[in-house]
Amino acid sequence: STGAAYLGAAKSRIDTQQSFLSNLSDSIDKGVGALVDADMNKESTRLQALQVQQQLGIQALSIANGNSQSILALFKS
C-alpha cells in the first residue's frame, strides 16, 4: 500500500512536470515566432526606407546633372 501510494505520487509529479514543460515549450515557440515576425517587419521597413533614400539620391543627381548642363549651355551661348 505504501509502495503504491509512493508510485502514485511520483506519477502525479511526473504528469505535472510534463504538463508544465509542454506549456513552457509552447510559450517559447510562440515567443520566438513573435520575435521573428517583429524582426522581419522591422527589416522590411528599413529596406523600404533605404530604397526611398536611394531613389531620392538618384533624382538629386539627375537634377544636379541637368542644372550643370544648363549652365554650360549658357556659357557656350
N, CA, C and O atoms as a GROMACS GRO file, in nm:
protein
  308
    1SER      N    1   0.083  -0.120   0.000
    1SER     CA    2   0.000   0.000   0.000
    1SER      C    3   0.087   0.126   0.000
    1SER      O    4   0.059   0.221  -0.073
    2THR      N    5   0.192   0.125   0.083
    2THR     CA    6   0.281   0.241   0.089
    2THR      C    7   0.356   0.258  -0.043
    2THR      O    8   0.376   0.370  -0.091
    3GLY      N    9   0.397   0.145  -0.100
    3GLY     CA   10   0.466   0.150  -0.230
    3GLY      C   11   0.376   0.203  -0.339
    3GLY      O   12   0.419   0.281  -0.424
    4ALA      N   13   0.249   0.161  -0.337
    4ALA     CA   14   0.154   0.207  -0.438
    4ALA      C   15   0.128   0.357  -0.424
    4ALA      O   16   0.116   0.428  -0.523
    5ALA      N   17   0.120   0.404  -0.300
    5ALA     CA   18   0.099   0.548  -0.276
    5ALA      C   19   0.219   0.628  -0.324
    5ALA      O   20   0.204   0.735  -0.383
    6TYR      N   21   0.339   0.575  -0.298
    6TYR     CA   22   0.462   0.642  -0.343
    6TYR      C   23   0.466   0.651  -0.495
    6TYR      O   24   0.497   0.756  -0.551
    7LEU      N   25   0.433   0.538  -0.561
    7LEU     CA   26   0.432   0.538  -0.708
    7LEU      C   27   0.325   0.630  -0.764
    7LEU      O   28   0.346   0.697  -0.865
    8GLY      N   29   0.210   0.634  -0.698
    8GLY     CA   30   0.102   0.724  -0.742
    8GLY      C   31   0.143   0.870  -0.731
    8GLY      O   32   0.115   0.950  -0.820
    9ALA      N   33   0.210   0.904  -0.620
    9ALA     CA   34   0.257   1.042  -0.601
    9ALA      C   35   0.365   1.077  -0.703
    9ALA      O   36   0.367   1.188  -0.756
   10ALA      N   37   0.454   0.982  -0.730
   10ALA     CA   38   0.560   1.006  -0.828
   10ALA      C   39   0.501   1.026  -0.967
   10ALA      O   40   0.545   1.114  -1.042
   11LYS      N   41   0.400   0.945  -1.002
   11LYS     CA   42   0.336   0.959  -1.133
   11LYS      C   43   0.267   1.095  -1.143
   11LYS      O   44   0.271   1.159  -1.248
   12SER      N   45   0.205   1.137  -1.035
   12SER     CA   46   0.137   1.267  -1.034
   12SER      C   47   0.237   1.380  -1.057
   12SER      O   48   0.210   1.472  -1.134
   13ARG      N   49   0.354   1.373  -0.989
   13ARG     CA   50   0.457   1.476  -1.007
   13ARG      C   51   0.510   1.476  -1.150
   13ARG      O   52   0.531   1.582  -1.210
   14ILE      N   53   0.530   1.357  -1.204
   14ILE     CA   54   0.580   1.346  -1.342
   14ILE      C   55   0.478   1.404  -1.440
   14ILE      O   56   0.515   1.476  -1.533
   15ASP      N   57   0.351   1.372  -1.420
   15ASP     CA   58   0.246   1.427  -1.507
   15ASP      C   59   0.241   1.579  -1.500
   15ASP      O   60   0.226   1.647  -1.601
   16THR      N   61   0.254   1.633  -1.377
   16THR     CA   62   0.252   1.778  -1.359
   16THR      C   63   0.372   1.842  -1.428
   16THR      O   64   0.358   1.945  -1.495
   17GLN      N   65   0.490   1.782  -1.413
   17GLN     CA   66   0.610   1.836  -1.477
   17GLN      C   67   0.600   1.827  -1.628
   17GLN      O   68   0.644   1.917  -1.699
   18GLN      N   69   0.543   1.718  -1.677
   18GLN     CA   70   0.527   1.702  -1.822
   18GLN      C   71   0.434   1.810  -1.877
   18GLN      O   72   0.461   1.867  -1.982
   19SER      N   73   0.325   1.836  -1.807
   19SER     CA   74   0.232   1.940  -1.849
   19SER      C   75   0.299   2.077  -1.847
   19SER      O   76   0.282   2.156  -1.940
   20PHE      N   77   0.375   2.105  -1.741
   20PHE     CA   78   0.446   2.232  -1.730
   20PHE      C   79   0.544   2.250  -1.846
   20PHE      O   80   0.549   2.356  -1.908
   21LEU      N   81   0.622   2.145  -1.875
   21LEU     CA   82   0.721   2.154  -1.982
   21LEU      C   83   0.655   2.170  -2.118
   21LEU      O   84   0.706   2.241  -2.205
   22SER      N   85   0.542   2.105  -2.137
   22SER     CA   86   0.469   2.120  -2.263
   22SER      C   87   0.420   2.264  -2.280
   22SER      O   88   0.433   2.322  -2.388
   23ASN      N   89   0.364   2.321  -2.173
   23ASN     CA   90   0.318   2.460  -2.178
   23ASN      C   91   0.434   2.556  -2.198
   23ASN      O   92   0.422   2.654  -2.272
   24LEU      N   93   0.546   2.529  -2.132
   24LEU     CA   94   0.665   2.613  -2.146
   24LEU      C   95   0.717   2.609  -2.289
   24LEU      O   96   0.753   2.713  -2.346
   25SER      N   97   0.721   2.491  -2.347
   25SER     CA   98   0.766   2.476  -2.485
   25SER      C   99   0.676   2.553  -2.582
   25SER      O  100   0.725   2.620  -2.673
   26ASP      N  101   0.545   2.544  -2.562
   26ASP     CA  102   0.451   2.619  -2.646
   26ASP      C  103   0.473   2.769  -2.632
   26ASP      O  104   0.471   2.842  -2.732
   27SER      N  105   0.493   2.816  -2.510
   27SER     CA  106   0.516   2.958  -2.486
   27SER      C  107   0.644   3.006  -2.553
   27SER      O  108   0.648   3.114  -2.611
   28ILE      N  109   0.749   2.926  -2.544
   28ILE     CA  110   0.876   2.962  -2.607
   28ILE      C  111   0.860   2.968  -2.759
   28ILE      O  112   0.909   3.061  -2.823
   29ASP      N  113   0.791   2.869  -2.816
   29ASP     CA  114   0.768   2.869  -2.961
   29ASP      C  115   0.692   2.993  -3.005
   29ASP      O  116   0.727   3.055  -3.106
   30LYS      N  117   0.589   3.030  -2.930
   30LYS     CA  118   0.511   3.150  -2.965
   30LYS      C  119   0.596   3.275  -2.952
   30LYS      O  120   0.589   3.364  -3.036
   31GLY      N  121   0.676   3.282  -2.847
   31GLY     CA  122   0.762   3.398  -2.825
   31GLY      C  123   0.865   3.414  -2.935
   31GLY      O  124   0.887   3.524  -2.984
   32VAL      N  125   0.929   3.304  -2.973
   32VAL     CA  126   1.028   3.309  -3.080
   32VAL      C  127   0.961   3.348  -3.212
   32VAL      O  128   1.016   3.428  -3.288
   33GLY      N  129   0.844   3.294  -3.238
   33GLY     CA  130   0.771   3.330  -3.360
   33GLY      C  131   0.738   3.478  -3.365
   33GLY      O  132   0.749   3.541  -3.470
   34ALA      N  133   0.698   3.533  -3.251
   34ALA     CA  134   0.665   3.676  -3.246
   34ALA      C  135   0.790   3.760  -3.268
   34ALA      O  136   0.784   3.863  -3.336
   35LEU      N  137   0.904   3.718  -3.212
   35LEU     CA  138   1.028   3.792  -3.232
   35LEU      C  139   1.072   3.789  -3.378
   35LEU      O  140   1.116   3.891  -3.432
   36VAL      N  141   1.060   3.674  -3.441
   36VAL     CA  142   1.097   3.662  -3.582
   36VAL      C  143   1.007   3.752  -3.667
   36VAL      O  144   1.055   3.821  -3.757
   37ASP      N  145   0.876   3.750  -3.639
   37ASP     CA  146   0.784   3.835  -3.714
   37ASP      C  147   0.818   3.982  -3.695
   37ASP      O  148   0.817   4.059  -3.790
   38ALA      N  149   0.848   4.021  -3.572
   38ALA     CA  150   0.881   4.161  -3.543
   38ALA      C  151   1.008   4.202  -3.615
   38ALA      O  152   1.015   4.312  -3.671
   39ASP      N  153   1.109   4.115  -3.615
   39ASP     CA  154   1.234   4.146  -3.683
   39ASP      C  155   1.213   4.158  -3.834
   39ASP      O  156   1.271   4.245  -3.898
   40MET      N  157   1.130   4.071  -3.889
   40MET     CA  158   1.103   4.077  -4.033
   40MET      C  159   1.032   4.207  -4.069
   40MET      O  160   1.064   4.269  -4.170
   41ASN      N  161   0.935   4.248  -3.987
   41ASN     CA  162   0.865   4.373  -4.013
   41ASN      C  163   0.960   4.491  -4.003
   41ASN      O  164   0.955   4.583  -4.085
   42LYS      N  165   1.046   4.489  -3.903
   42LYS     CA  166   1.144   4.598  -3.884
   42LYS      C  167   1.239   4.605  -4.003
   42LYS      O  168   1.265   4.714  -4.054
   43GLU      N  169   1.291   4.492  -4.045
   43GLU     CA  170   1.386   4.490  -4.156
   43GLU      C  171   1.319   4.528  -4.288
   43GLU      O  172   1.381   4.594  -4.372
   44SER      N  173   1.195   4.487  -4.306
   44SER     CA  174   1.122   4.524  -4.427
   44SER      C  175   1.103   4.676  -4.433
   44SER      O  176   1.120   4.736  -4.539
   45THR      N  177   1.067   4.736  -4.321
   45THR     CA  178   1.050   4.881  -4.314
   45THR      C  179   1.183   4.951  -4.339
   45THR      O  180   1.188   5.052  -4.410
   46ARG      N  181   1.289   4.898  -4.283
   46ARG     CA  182   1.423   4.957  -4.303
   46ARG      C  183   1.464   4.949  -4.450
   46ARG      O  184   1.519   5.044  -4.505
   47LEU      N  185   1.437   4.836  -4.513
   47LEU     CA  186   1.469   4.820  -4.655
   47LEU      C  187   1.393   4.922  -4.739
   47LEU      O  188   1.451   4.983  -4.830
   48GLN      N  189   1.266   4.940  -4.711
   48GLN     CA  190   1.186   5.038  -4.786
   48GLN      C  191   1.241   5.178  -4.768
   48GLN      O  192   1.248   5.255  -4.865
   49ALA      N  193   1.281   5.213  -4.647
   49ALA     CA  194   1.338   5.346  -4.622
   49ALA      C  195   1.468   5.365  -4.699
   49ALA      O  196   1.491   5.472  -4.756
   50LEU      N  197   1.552   5.263  -4.702
   50LEU     CA  198   1.678   5.272  -4.776
   50LEU      C  199   1.653   5.284  -4.926
   50LEU      O  200   1.725   5.355  -4.996
   51GLN      N  201   1.552   5.213  -4.976
   51GLN     CA  202   1.519   5.222  -5.118
   51GLN      C  203   1.470   5.362  -5.155
   51GLN      O  204   1.504   5.414  -5.261
   52VAL      N  205   1.390   5.421  -5.068
   52VAL     CA  206   1.342   5.558  -5.093
   52VAL      C  207   1.459   5.655  -5.091
   52VAL      O  208   1.467   5.744  -5.175
   53GLN      N  209   1.551   5.638  -4.997
   53GLN     CA  210   1.670   5.724  -4.992
   53GLN      C  211   1.752   5.710  -5.120
   53GLN      O  212   1.802   5.809  -5.173
   54GLN      N  213   1.766   5.589  -5.168
   54GLN     CA  214   1.840   5.566  -5.291
   54GLN      C  215   1.773   5.635  -5.408
   54GLN      O  216   1.839   5.700  -5.489
   55GLN      N  217   1.641   5.623  -5.419
   55GLN     CA  218   1.568   5.687  -5.528
   55GLN      C  219   1.581   5.839  -5.521
   55GLN      O  220   1.598   5.905  -5.624
   56LEU      N  221   1.574   5.895  -5.401
   56LEU     CA  222   1.590   6.039  -5.385
   56LEU      C  223   1.731   6.083  -5.424
   56LEU      O  224   1.748   6.188  -5.485
   57GLY      N  225   1.830   6.004  -5.389
   57GLY     CA  226   1.968   6.036  -5.428
   57GLY      C  227   1.985   6.035  -5.578
   57GLY      O  228   2.052   6.122  -5.634
   58ILE      N  229   1.926   5.937  -5.643
   58ILE     CA  230   1.935   5.929  -5.790
   58ILE      C  231   1.867   6.050  -5.854
   58ILE      O  232   1.920   6.108  -5.948
   59GLN      N  233   1.751   6.087  -5.802
   59GLN     CA  234   1.680   6.204  -5.856
   59GLN      C  235   1.760   6.331  -5.833
   59GLN      O  236   1.766   6.417  -5.921
   60ALA      N  237   1.822   6.344  -5.716
   60ALA     CA  238   1.902   6.463  -5.687
   60ALA      C  239   2.021   6.472  -5.782
   60ALA      O  240   2.053   6.580  -5.831
   61LEU      N  241   2.086   6.360  -5.808
   61LEU     CA  242   2.198   6.360  -5.903
   61LEU      C  243   2.152   6.395  -6.044
   61LEU      O  244   2.220   6.468  -6.116
   62SER      N  245   2.036   6.345  -6.081
   62SER     CA  246   1.981   6.376  -6.213
   62SER      C  247   1.952   6.525  -6.226
   62SER      O  248   1.982   6.586  -6.329
   63ILE      N  249   1.893   6.583  -6.122
   63ILE     CA  250   1.863   6.727  -6.124
   63ILE      C  251   1.992   6.808  -6.128
   63ILE      O  252   2.003   6.903  -6.204
   64ALA      N  253   2.089   6.770  -6.045
   64ALA     CA  254   2.217   6.842  -6.042
   64ALA      C  255   2.287   6.832  -6.176
   64ALA      O  256   2.345   6.931  -6.223
   65ASN      N  257   2.284   6.717  -6.237
   65ASN     CA  258   2.348   6.698  -6.368
   65ASN      C  259   2.278   6.783  -6.473
   65ASN      O  260   2.343   6.843  -6.558
   66GLY      N  261   2.146   6.787  -6.468
   66GLY     CA  262   2.070   6.869  -6.564
   66GLY      C  263   2.099   7.017  -6.546
   66GLY      O  264   2.110   7.089  -6.645
   67ASN      N  265   2.112   7.064  -6.422
   67ASN     CA  266   2.143   7.204  -6.396
   67ASN      C  267   2.281   7.241  -6.448
   67ASN      O  268   2.298   7.349  -6.505
   68SER      N  269   2.378   7.155  -6.429
   68SER     CA  270   2.513   7.186  -6.477
   68SER      C  271   2.516   7.191  -6.630
   68SER      O  272   2.589   7.271  -6.687
   69GLN      N  273   2.437   7.108  -6.694
   69GLN     CA  274   2.430   7.112  -6.840
   69GLN      C  275   2.367   7.243  -6.887
   69GLN      O  276   2.409   7.300  -6.988
   70SER      N  277   2.267   7.291  -6.814
   70SER     CA  278   2.203   7.418  -6.850
   70SER      C  279   2.300   7.534  -6.832
   70SER      O  280   2.304   7.624  -6.916
   71ILE      N  281   2.378   7.533  -6.726
   71ILE     CA  282   2.476   7.640  -6.702
   71ILE      C  283   2.584   7.637  -6.810
   71ILE      O  284   2.625   7.742  -6.859
   72LEU      N  285   2.630   7.518  -6.847
   72LEU     CA  286   2.729   7.507  -6.954
   72LEU      C  287   2.673   7.560  -7.086
   72LEU      O  288   2.745   7.624  -7.163
   73ALA      N  289   2.547   7.533  -7.111
   73ALA     CA  290   2.484   7.582  -7.235
   73ALA      C  291   2.479   7.734  -7.235
   73ALA      O  292   2.495   7.795  -7.340
   74LEU      N  293   2.456   7.797  -7.119
   74LEU     CA  294   2.454   7.943  -7.111
   74LEU      C  295   2.591   8.002  -7.142
   74LEU      O  296   2.601   8.103  -7.210
   75PHE      N  297   2.697   7.938  -7.092
   75PHE     CA  298   2.831   7.989  -7.118
   75PHE      C  299   2.871   7.972  -7.264
   75PHE      O  300   2.949   8.051  -7.317
   76LYS      N  301   2.819   7.870  -7.328
   76LYS     CA  302   2.852   7.846  -7.469
   76LYS      C  303   2.784   7.946  -7.560
   76LYS      O  304   2.830   7.970  -7.671
   77SER      N  305   2.675   8.006  -7.514
   77SER     CA  306   2.599   8.097  -7.598
   77SER      C  307   2.666   8.226  -7.620
   77SER      O  308   2.613   8.312  -7.689
   0.00000   0.00000   0.00000
